[in-house]
Amino acid sequence: MKNQYALVTGATSGIGLEFAKQLAARGYNIIAVARRQQQLQAVVDELPGSSHQYCVADLGRAEGVEAVVKLMAAQHVQLLINNAGYSVLEPFYQSDLSVQQDILNVNCTAVMTLAHTFLRQAQTGDALINLASVVSYLPTPAQPMYSASKAFISALSECLWDEHKGRGVYVMGLCPGVTKTAFILRATGGESDGQTLPEMLIQTTEQVVQEALSALDKRKKSIVITGWVNRMMMLMPRVLSRHRLIKVLSVIGNPDNAL
Ligand SMILES: NC(=O)c1ccc[n+]([C@@H]2O[C@H](COP(=O)([O-])OP(=O)(O)OC[C@H]3O[C@@H](n4cnc5c(N)ncnc54)[C@H](OP(=O)(O)O)[C@@H]3O)[C@@H](O)[C@H]2O)c1
């Protein structure tokens, strides 16, 4: 792994932080990207190895995305983890348009732009992991823009998997279900941590990233759904009518149970 670089967006907490840790343990030099400078510094300081770096960037803004694009032009990155993403749990029509626009910017435009930059310079053996979600296939009415953004990422990842497999560049759409992170706390503005679901429905970041890296080693699947419970839930769209599916998801997708 000497001189192999992995760029991880959203590396200051949750799944991104765990990717940074497990990839550093595998010998990658990590380039950690997020908005909070102090947290980024702490992440880089605590990772095993000494060649890690960070970039402060707000991926909801064109300047932030441009800073990461420039970084990738200056340093060839063998592995891109397009992980930064978020949701807001409030009714679509009641929330400011600027909030919904920012979700689109961070979850879709930044992911697409960084994937494009990465794939144009990718070499045989390189890989791209885009963080989607089980909501790609199970749209939850409590999170319309988030569900739509993750469906975008899954579709984009599957198509890019096919576009690049011939040149030995692997693309994965990673679909976790509920994972123990700050995600729901942030999405509800601190009102709920969403961890009231039965334990069996919740994965740890360690489990999600271990499954992702084991799939990365095999380089076969275009979409990786983590956890057997989440894989079972994928039967729902097959056995339920579309309108019944949405009804069920509107119940289990409330802030305390959100996917
Ligand atoms: N947790 C779940 O249940 C779950 C399930 C399925 C999929 N996912 C997906 O997994 C990914 C990681 O989520 P998580 O659960 O680990 O959430 P998290 O703990 O809230 O972490 C989100 C990360 O994204 C960064 N980020 C957010 N907005 C950003 C922006 N505008 N510019 C740059 N960085 C930004 C945050 O860093 P800063 O605040 O420092 O910028 C943080 O490092 C997301 O794409 C999420 O949709 C999560």
The ligand as an SDF file (V2000), in Angstrom:
LIG
                    3D

 48 52  0  0  0  0  0  0  0  0999 V2000
  -26.0100    6.8980    9.4850 N   0  0  0  0  0  0  0  0  0  0  0  0
  -26.8690    6.2710    8.7220 C   0  0  0  0  0  0  0  0  0  0  0  0
  -27.8550    5.6850    9.2060 O   0  0  0  0  0  0  0  0  0  0  0  0
  -26.6340    6.1990    7.2160 C   0  0  0  0  0  0  0  0  0  0  0  0
  -27.3350    5.2330    6.4990 C   0  0  0  0  0  0  0  0  0  0  0  0
  -27.1370    5.1490    5.1240 C   0  0  0  0  0  0  0  0  0  0  0  0
  -26.2610    6.0240    4.4910 C   0  0  0  0  0  0  0  0  0  0  0  0
  -25.5820    6.9620    5.2200 N   0  0  0  0  0  0  0  0  0  0  0  0
  -24.6890    7.8730    4.4880 C   0  0  0  0  0  0  0  0  0  0  0  0
  -23.3730    7.7660    4.9920 O   0  0  0  0  0  0  0  0  0  0  0  0
  -22.6730    9.0070    4.7830 C   0  0  0  0  0  0  0  0  0  0  0  0
  -22.0140    9.4050    6.0790 C   0  0  0  0  0  0  0  0  0  0  0  0
  -23.0250    9.6860    7.0410 O   0  0  0  0  0  0  0  0  0  0  0  0
  -22.8200    9.4430    8.6010 P   0  0  0  0  0  0  0  0  0  0  0  0
  -23.9330    8.6030    9.0580 O   0  0  0  0  0  0  0  0  0  0  0  0
  -21.4260    9.0050    8.8900 O   0  0  0  0  0  0  0  0  0  0  0  0
  -23.1040   10.9330    9.1260 O   0  0  0  0  0  0  0  0  0  0  0  0
  -22.2970   11.9200   10.0640 P   0  0  0  0  0  0  0  0  0  0  0  0
  -21.7480   11.2080   11.2460 O   0  0  0  0  0  0  0  0  0  0  0  0
  -23.2210   13.0790   10.2730 O   0  0  0  0  0  0  0  0  0  0  0  0
  -21.0680   12.3810    9.1430 O   0  0  0  0  0  0  0  0  0  0  0  0
  -21.2560   13.2080    8.0260 C   0  0  0  0  0  0  0  0  0  0  0  0
  -19.9040   13.6830    7.5330 C   0  0  0  0  0  0  0  0  0  0  0  0
  -20.1120   14.4890    6.3500 O   0  0  0  0  0  0  0  0  0  0  0  0
  -19.4600   15.7380    6.5210 C   0  0  0  0  0  0  0  0  0  0  0  0
  -20.2210   16.7710    5.8380 N   0  0  0  0  0  0  0  0  0  0  0  0
  -21.5440   17.0820    6.0000 C   0  0  0  0  0  0  0  0  0  0  0  0
  -21.8680   18.1310    5.2380 N   0  0  0  0  0  0  0  0  0  0  0  0
  -20.7390   18.4970    4.5810 C   0  0  0  0  0  0  0  0  0  0  0  0
  -20.4230   19.5380    3.6680 C   0  0  0  0  0  0  0  0  0  0  0  0
  -21.3310   20.4530    3.2760 N   0  0  0  0  0  0  0  0  0  0  0  0
  -19.1590   19.6230    3.1760 N   0  0  0  0  0  0  0  0  0  0  0  0
  -18.2110   18.7270    3.5760 C   0  0  0  0  0  0  0  0  0  0  0  0
  -18.4490   17.7380    4.4510 N   0  0  0  0  0  0  0  0  0  0  0  0
  -19.6920   17.6310    4.9560 C   0  0  0  0  0  0  0  0  0  0  0  0
  -19.3990   15.9660    8.0380 C   0  0  0  0  0  0  0  0  0  0  0  0
  -18.2680   16.7380    8.3930 O   0  0  0  0  0  0  0  0  0  0  0  0
  -18.2730   18.2870    8.8280 P   0  0  0  0  0  0  0  0  0  0  0  0
  -19.5070   18.5400    9.6380 O   0  0  0  0  0  0  0  0  0  0  0  0
  -16.9990   18.4400    9.5980 O   0  0  0  0  0  0  0  0  0  0  0  0
  -18.2490   19.0450    7.5370 O   0  0  0  0  0  0  0  0  0  0  0  0
  -19.1860   14.5360    8.5390 C   0  0  0  0  0  0  0  0  0  0  0  0
  -17.8030   14.2250    8.5130 O   0  0  0  0  0  0  0  0  0  0  0  0
  -23.7160    9.9970    4.2690 C   0  0  0  0  0  0  0  0  0  0  0  0
  -23.6010   10.1100    2.8680 O   0  0  0  0  0  0  0  0  0  0  0  0
  -25.0430    9.3490    4.6380 C   0  0  0  0  0  0  0  0  0  0  0  0
  -26.0710    9.7380    3.7740 O   0  0  0  0  0  0  0  0  0  0  0  0
  -25.7450    7.0700    6.5690 C   0  0  0  0  0  0  0  0  0  0  0  0
  1  2  1  0
  2  3  2  0
  2  4  1  0
  4  5  1  0
  4 48  2  0
  5  6  2  0
  6  7  1  0
  7  8  2  0
  8  9  1  0
  8 48  1  0
  9 10  1  0
  9 46  1  0
 10 11  1  0
 11 12  1  0
 11 44  1  0
 12 13  1  0
 13 14  1  0
 14 15  2  0
 14 16  1  0
 14 17  1  0
 17 18  1  0
 18 19  2  0
 18 20  1  0
 18 21  1  0
 21 22  1  0
 22 23  1  0
 23 24  1  0
 23 42  1  0
 24 25  1  0
 25 26  1  0
 25 36  1  0
 26 27  1  0
 26 35  1  0
 27 28  2  0
 28 29  1  0
 29 30  1  0
 29 35  2  0
 30 31  1  0
 30 32  2  0
 32 33  1  0
 33 34  2  0
 34 35  1  0
 36 37  1  0
 36 42  1  0
 37 38  1  0
 38 39  2  0
 38 40  1  0
 38 41  1  0
 42 43  1  0
 44 45  1  0
 44 46  1  0
 46 47  1  0
M  CHG  2   8   1  16  -1
M  END
$$$$
